[in-house]
Amino acid sequence: MGILGKVMCILIATKAMDGNVIIKKVDSTFNAPKTKKATFCMELKDASGNIEKRKGITYEANGNRRLLKFTEPASIRKIAFLSLPNDVMYIYLPSFRKVRRIATSVKNTNFAGTDFTYDELSTMEYSKKYRAKLLSQNDSVWVLKLLPKSNSAYHHLIMHVDKKHYIPLKIEFYDKSGTLWKVLEEKNIKKIKEYYVPTLLIMKDLKKKHQTKMDIKNLELDINIPEKVFTRRYLRR
Amino acid sequence: MENWTEKNRNVIILLVGVITLIMLYGFRFIKVESDMTKWLKKDAKEVKSLNYVSSKFGGKDVALVGIESDSIFTYAGFKLLSELQDSFEAIKGVSSITSLMNILDIKGTEGSIQIDNLVDRYNLPKDALSIQKLKKYILSKDMYRGRIISEDGRVALFVIRLTKDAEKVYVGSMIKKKAKSIVSSSNIPVKLYFSGTPMVLKSINSSIMNDMIKLVPIVVLIVVFVLYAGMRNTYGVFLPLLVVITASIWSIGLMGYLHVPLSVVSNTMPVLLIAIGTAYGIHMLSTYARHIRGGLSKTKAIKVSQKEVFVPVLLAGLTTMTAFFSFLGSYIVSITHFGIFTGLGVAFAIILSIIFIPAMLYKINYKVDVENKADFRSIWYERIMEHLFEFIAKREFLSVFVAILIILLGILGFLRLKTSSNLMYYFPKSSEIRRSATFLRKNFKGDIPVYILIKGDLQNPGVLQEMIDFEKFMRTRHDIGFPNSYADLIMNLNESAFGYRAIPETKGEVQNLGFMLEGRPVLKQLVESDYKEGIISANALQSAYKPVKEYFDKRLHRSLALVYMDTIPLNSPLYDYLASQTSWRIMQDAAFRGIKLDTSKIKDILLWSLKKQYVINLKDVDELTHKIKGVFSSNDIKVSDDQIRHLLPFVIDSIDTLKLEAYIFNIIPSDIRKDDPEIVEDIKDGIISAKDAFIRDKKIDVVLHKVLSCMKADENAQHALLKDIKGDIYTFFKKNVYVPSEVVEKGSSLKIEPVYSGILPVYEELSKSIYRSQIRSMLIALFVVFILVWLDSGSIWGGLVAVFTIILVISINFGIMGLLGVNLDAGTMLVASVAIGIGVDYSIHFISHLKRRVLDGLSLEEGIRRTMIEKGHAILVNAFTVGLGFLVAVFGTLIPIRNFGWLLFLTMLTSATLSLTFLPGLILFLKGPFNKIFKAKQGGV
């Protein structure tokens, strides 16, 4: 933990908890590892109970570079996404053997049939986007209400934050009319190096009656990932 | 029966009272069913496929909401649309909405693919400049213009699909309520328009109930007036009325208990029963009055009347019941229901008239005037009848001549008949719902959902191309709006990613593009998640049914084969087929924009292009350099234009693989090569395919240029048309092509199972069913009536002339309908059968009276003369009063009911008139058989 983290801890411990401070800490905890590499297994379940499984691998660096490649099933094998700073995003279409840039406005739309938006899958920036208010707490959890600072698809969020590890165990997303729309649960918290990270994310879209389960495996943090990984050339590999 | 009635009179009255109360309770369970898709039997293939499609993709029912305003393209306008979108989405039973606020926009901008909502409703554009820019963009795209925004940009459309099990009427009224409330609080002037089944059903349901409430009192009033004029007695009015009202209550109550819903046709039930059923009561009471006047005691008069009336009332009732029961087993469920319960109502009215009225007569003090004031016949009436008889008797052939004329008129009318099952035409033109629908049709072409369900591999380019072709055809139609499919989305995405409005060549490419669309709500409306089924969805007018069916049957291919064009020699007839296909596509694209093209000319251009090789020239160098540079940069390798130019000699004429590889090796930094050993090979392959694509693009440009030269200058300037045609030419040059299996001898076969579905085929089937039901019930009614009259008159000739007379009545009915353009619909189809059942009674009366007179010793001629004078009056008065009862229906809200009312009134008058003119004429013309029969009877007596 860096000096800033320590200072933050002291602040949190001494001062009556402020919602905004908590989500800042949540963000910084999530973004703390410099690099991440993992394989994932996605399970998409639709309203009729049909399940579609996808597997892939991700690389992340500095919270602003990310490469995601699908390995299974065959119909999407080798399709890959590359996100770079300044909202630059590429997709590799293996059947065309071509890379195409994707416009930035997709950030708030769902990623490839999952219930996560592109944004929700990348870095965590709750403190940037929301003002938080502490609603209640018990021994282990803070319950926060997050109100968007600018235009958003959501009216507000209710976030349950684990006091011990600053991990949002559950986030409820409410639509503009105040109806519960999506629920994100973060489970299977594991300690990897000095970090505590959830390895099972379940996002439910109550309107679409659709659910995405993301099981993160072989997670490696703070490892050396060469810069070349985050190039268009590497997208094709 | 007479003694039994006397003995049990109290029980009878009590029982009728109790049954009536029980049946009244049954009203609680009455439901209204105006959904015409439920009129067909559940196992009808159109209904089954519609239910299947809607269970998979939603959208059996579609509500349309049009927002008209000069301020659509302002911040306030967008805000209003966004609020409407939010509130419609929140309505239970809404499956999906398509509008400006959520429609996908797929475009390629500055080298990147953009798949996004057309308007970001969470971040609406505020400044006028960007809104105007957006307006220009939206109105320039065929995908939106005329689909969800009118050509002039003043009307925005919400296409709201309902879930399969939605409470349609509830959803319809909620949509209306919410739209009105949001618009009223908006600060821009807006006009709202509603159309589509959920909105229509609400209006029809309220019309059904309102008509019942409105029409019954009017018909009761008329009956009271007529009865009083005839009977001059309060009980004389009360008893027949009580009988018909009780019979109606029993019928409707029974419908409630048996969960049979009221429909557009069954709301005429009480009106019909009241108008028809009083005759039985009147018959009973007038017979009773006659016997009282004849000096019989009350008990004796009741018993004698009951006995005397039984057979004639039963016979009249049976013919009437025949009319209604002839609808039994009709192809339309609600017509069958109507037939059963109105027939039962008639039966109840007969039973009550024969048993309940006598029972009541025992209990009440029914005063009978000694003089029969009602039974008067004026001298002038007798004179008219005398003259009429003279006229007929002298012109025996005239009746045959008139009959032929009338039958010809009938056939002509029947052939001109148009069937209508579109609910919208049930409303008068001036009604709000009809005006609203007309307005939306004018701006968006159609409002009846039509779906082409495609079962097959929806990721296969061949299947998608078939879908695109179908849509190309649909777009050319003035009566089909908004064709839309998964194939459309893939084509748009391909255009934004690779520049061509065409389906990609391979399944893998389709899968790649499709992956980018996954999770988009629109997909659920168009394609199954396993891509094994999908639909082409459109909104159409009824007139589109046949052309779509024709395309579906003749042009939509069921079996495709993959052909690798590189292996096909240039003299193969396959190229001729492909050129025809492509020129057809180009022609459709042009026709959609009102441009006519000479297909054979286009085909010649395409065939010519196959033989032409494109040679890269000096002018192309810069462009080709840029393309090849793109291959390097997409691998994050920087190279200069000069380095590329030095590479061109190994590429332009023919590919010198070795030299090219060596050159690439030299210009790629060693660290990259070390890091990525396959990079040289990759870049080389990239350059080769870039050159191939470059040549293909150039060839496409040449062909495009030639095709455009076939058009006028202002026509070929249309940007969207150019894109379409370019896409068609691109498809022509594809290397992997799917063609109908019958075109090639061998090749793997790809199956497509299409189903023509939606409300449009259901309406068409309904129309056909109305037609078939009409003929079927008419024939049944004619046959049964023929048998009944035969049995009653004791002669087959009696049956024949009665049936022939009634055939003329029906002919006049169809003649008038055909000539005046009155649609054959759920209401008017009832007229012919009801006319047979009721109208034949006048012929029966005439024949049986004639028989009596001849048996009394009169000659046939004299018998006819006497019958015309003695029975004519009663027949005319009865026909007029019953007809008047039917005429009440013209005050109904719905057009079929109005038409039903006046047509039936007319039919009553014509059947009475013909039984006093044509019928005697025909008997006089035939003479022989009747003389023989009646004389034989005389002898028998």
Contacts between the chains, C-beta under 8 A, distances in Angstrom:
chain1	res1	chain2	res2	distance
A	46	B	529	6.1
A	50	B	529	6.0
A	50	B	530	7.8
A	52	B	529	7.3
A	75	B	459	7.9
A	75	B	511	4.8
A	75	B	515	7.9
A	76	B	511	7.1
A	76	B	515	5.5
A	79	B	512	6.5
A	79	B	515	5.7
A	91	B	113	7.6
A	91	B	516	6.9
A	93	B	497	7.4
A	93	B	509	7.5
A	93	B	512	4.1
A	93	B	513	7.3
A	94	B	508	7.4
A	94	B	512	6.7
A	95	B	504	8.0
A	95	B	506	6.1
A	95	B	508	3.3
A	95	B	509	4.4
A	95	B	511	6.8
A	95	B	512	4.7
A	96	B	497	7.8
A	96	B	498	7.2
A	96	B	504	7.7
A	96	B	509	5.7
A	96	B	512	6.3
A	97	B	685	7.6
A	97	B	686	7.5
A	97	B	689	7.6
A	98	B	497	7.8
A	98	B	498	7.7
A	98	B	634	7.3
A	99	B	634	5.0
A	100	B	112	6.9
A	100	B	113	5.3
A	100	B	497	5.2
A	101	B	111	5.8
A	101	B	112	3.6
A	101	B	113	7.1
A	102	B	112	6.1
A	102	B	113	5.6
A	102	B	114	7.5
A	102	B	115	7.9
A	102	B	516	8.0
A	103	B	109	6.4
A	103	B	112	4.9
A	103	B	113	6.7
A	103	B	114	3.6
A	103	B	115	7.9
A	103	B	116	6.9
A	105	B	114	6.5
A	105	B	116	4.8
A	105	B	120	7.4
A	106	B	114	7.5
A	106	B	115	6.5
A	106	B	116	6.3
A	108	B	122	7.9
A	109	B	115	7.6
A	109	B	116	6.9
A	109	B	117	8.0
A	110	B	519	4.3
A	110	B	520	7.9
A	111	B	519	7.6
A	112	B	515	6.1
A	112	B	516	7.5
A	112	B	518	5.2
A	112	B	519	6.6
A	113	B	515	7.8
A	113	B	518	3.1
A	113	B	519	3.7
A	114	B	519	6.5
A	115	B	519	7.8
A	151	B	122	5.1
A	151	B	123	4.2
A	152	B	122	6.2
A	153	B	122	5.0
A	176	B	86	6.0
A	176	B	122	7.9
A	177	B	86	6.4
A	177	B	90	6.0
A	179	B	90	7.5
A	208	B	521	7.5
A	228	B	675	5.8
A	228	B	676	7.8
A	231	B	636	4.5
A	232	B	634	5.7
A	232	B	635	6.3
A	232	B	636	5.1
A	233	B	635	4.4
A	233	B	636	5.0
A	233	B	637	7.4
A	233	B	672	7.6
A	233	B	676	6.3
A	233	B	679	7.0
A	234	B	676	7.9
A	236	B	635	7.6
A	236	B	682	6.9
A	237	B	676	7.4
